[in-house]
């Protein structure tokens, strides 16, 4: 069995391990959810599908790492610069979830800030005019999501 892809990508292995642990903890926690007659797909069907999808993607990436040819470029030290974008997005998502858990902060404000920050982080450098347009789209998107949740899904955020 070739393990060159695994040995040459320690950061990918760490990420896959974290993903497996997160999905496993999610599935473990979902096992204790009681059944509800009001959910046609089943209790916690969406979070369960997300966790199982995450495990499927980890499996696919693991197989790709196992089948990767040896390049001879072993990453002896983990360069943090490659992972700054991912770490920033993770911190932004955690901050968004923590802000959503506070009932004092309006959903539209938190979602606007999250959409603006996430899009800006993915796009990179932008001029002042593009940032203004991005802010307007973030506000419009958060208002649209608020209307979707309140009037179509009947979830008052």
C-alpha positions as CSV (number, residue, x, y, z in Angstrom):
1,X,0.0,0.0,0.0
2,X,1.3,3.4,-0.9
3,X,1.3,5.9,1.9
4,X,3.3,8.7,0.2
5,X,0.3,11.0,0.0
6,X,-0.3,10.5,3.7
7,X,3.3,11.1,4.7
8,X,3.7,14.1,2.5
9,X,0.5,15.9,3.7
10,X,0.5,16.0,7.5
11,X,-1.7,19.1,7.5
12,X,-4.4,17.2,5.4
13,X,-4.3,14.3,7.8
14,X,-4.8,16.6,10.8
15,X,-7.7,18.3,9.1
16,X,-9.3,14.9,8.2
17,X,-8.9,13.8,11.8
18,X,-10.6,16.9,13.1
19,X,-13.4,16.4,10.5
20,X,-13.9,12.8,11.6
21,X,-14.0,13.8,15.3
22,X,-16.5,16.6,14.6
23,X,-18.8,14.4,12.5
24,X,-18.5,11.6,15.1
25,X,-19.4,13.9,18.0
26,X,-22.3,15.2,16.0
27,X,-23.7,11.8,15.2
28,X,-23.1,10.7,18.9
29,X,-25.1,13.8,20.0
30,X,-27.8,13.2,17.5
31,X,-28.4,9.7,18.8
32,X,-29.8,11.1,22.0
33,X,-32.4,13.3,20.1
34,X,-36.0,12.1,20.8
35,X,-38.3,11.4,17.9
36,X,-40.9,13.8,16.9
37,X,-44.2,13.1,15.0
38,X,-44.0,16.6,13.4
39,X,-40.9,16.1,11.3
40,X,-41.7,14.1,8.1
41,X,-38.0,13.4,7.3
42,X,-37.2,12.2,10.8
43,X,-35.8,13.9,13.8
44,X,-32.6,15.9,13.0
45,X,-32.5,14.6,9.5
46,X,-30.5,17.6,8.2
47,X,-27.7,17.6,10.8
48,X,-27.4,13.8,10.4
49,X,-27.1,14.2,6.6
50,X,-24.4,16.9,7.1
51,X,-22.4,14.6,9.4
52,X,-22.7,11.6,7.1
53,X,-21.8,13.8,4.1
54,X,-18.8,15.0,6.0
55,X,-17.7,11.5,6.7
56,X,-18.2,10.6,3.0
57,X,-16.0,13.5,1.9
58,X,-13.3,12.5,4.4
59,X,-13.4,9.0,3.1
60,X,-13.0,10.3,-0.5
61,X,-10.1,12.5,0.5
62,X,-8.5,9.8,2.4
63,X,-8.6,7.4,-0.6
64,X,-7.1,10.2,-2.7
65,X,-4.3,10.7,-0.2
66,X,-3.6,6.9,-0.1
67,X,-3.5,6.8,-3.9
68,X,-1.4,9.9,-4.4
69,X,2.0,9.3,-6.0
70,X,5.2,10.1,-4.2
71,X,6.4,13.6,-5.1
72,X,9.5,13.6,-2.9
73,X,8.4,16.9,-1.4
74,X,7.8,16.1,2.2
75,X,6.5,19.1,4.2
76,X,8.8,18.8,7.2
77,X,7.4,22.0,8.8
78,X,3.8,23.1,8.7
79,X,3.7,26.5,7.0
80,X,0.9,28.5,8.7
81,X,0.4,30.9,5.7
82,X,-1.4,28.3,3.6
83,X,-3.9,27.7,6.4
84,X,-4.6,31.3,7.4
85,X,-7.6,31.6,5.1
86,X,-9.2,28.4,6.3
87,X,-8.5,29.3,10.0
88,X,-10.0,32.7,9.4
89,X,-13.1,31.3,7.9
90,X,-13.4,28.8,10.8
91,X,-13.1,31.6,13.3
92,X,-15.6,33.7,11.4
93,X,-18.1,30.8,11.4
94,X,-17.6,30.1,15.1
95,X,-18.1,33.8,15.8
96,X,-21.3,33.8,13.7
97,X,-22.7,30.8,15.6
98,X,-21.8,32.4,19.0
99,X,-23.4,35.6,17.9
100,X,-26.6,33.8,16.7
101,X,-26.8,32.1,20.1
102,X,-27.2,35.5,21.7
103,X,-30.8,36.6,21.7
104,X,-29.9,40.3,22.1
105,X,-28.3,40.6,18.6
106,X,-30.6,40.8,15.6
107,X,-30.2,38.0,13.0
108,X,-30.0,40.4,10.1
109,X,-27.1,42.3,11.6
110,X,-25.1,39.2,12.4
111,X,-25.8,37.6,9.1
112,X,-24.9,40.8,7.2
113,X,-21.5,40.9,9.0
114,X,-20.9,37.2,8.4
115,X,-21.8,37.4,4.7
116,X,-19.6,40.5,4.2
117,X,-16.7,39.0,6.1
118,X,-16.8,35.6,4.5
119,X,-17.2,36.9,1.0
120,X,-14.4,39.4,1.5
121,X,-12.1,36.7,2.9
122,X,-12.8,34.5,-0.1
123,X,-12.4,37.2,-2.8
124,X,-9.4,38.9,-1.3
125,X,-8.4,42.5,-2.1
126,X,-11.2,44.7,-3.2
127,X,-11.5,48.4,-3.9
128,X,-13.7,50.8,-1.9
129,X,-16.5,50.7,-4.5
130,X,-16.5,46.9,-4.6
131,X,-16.6,46.7,-0.8
132,X,-19.6,49.0,-0.8
133,X,-21.4,46.8,-3.3
134,X,-20.4,43.7,-1.3
135,X,-21.8,45.3,1.8
136,X,-25.1,46.1,0.0
137,X,-25.4,42.5,-1.2
138,X,-24.6,41.2,2.3
139,X,-27.4,43.3,3.8
140,X,-29.8,42.4,1.0
141,X,-28.9,38.7,1.4
142,X,-29.5,38.8,5.2
143,X,-32.8,40.5,4.8
144,X,-33.8,37.9,2.2
145,X,-32.8,35.1,4.5
146,X,-34.7,36.6,7.3
147,X,-37.8,36.8,5.1
148,X,-37.3,33.2,4.0
149,X,-37.1,31.9,7.5
150,X,-40.0,34.0,8.9
151,X,-42.5,33.8,6.1
152,X,-41.8,30.4,4.3
153,X,-40.2,28.2,7.0
154,X,-42.0,29.8,9.9
155,X,-38.9,30.1,12.0
156,X,-38.7,33.4,13.9
157,X,-35.1,34.3,14.2
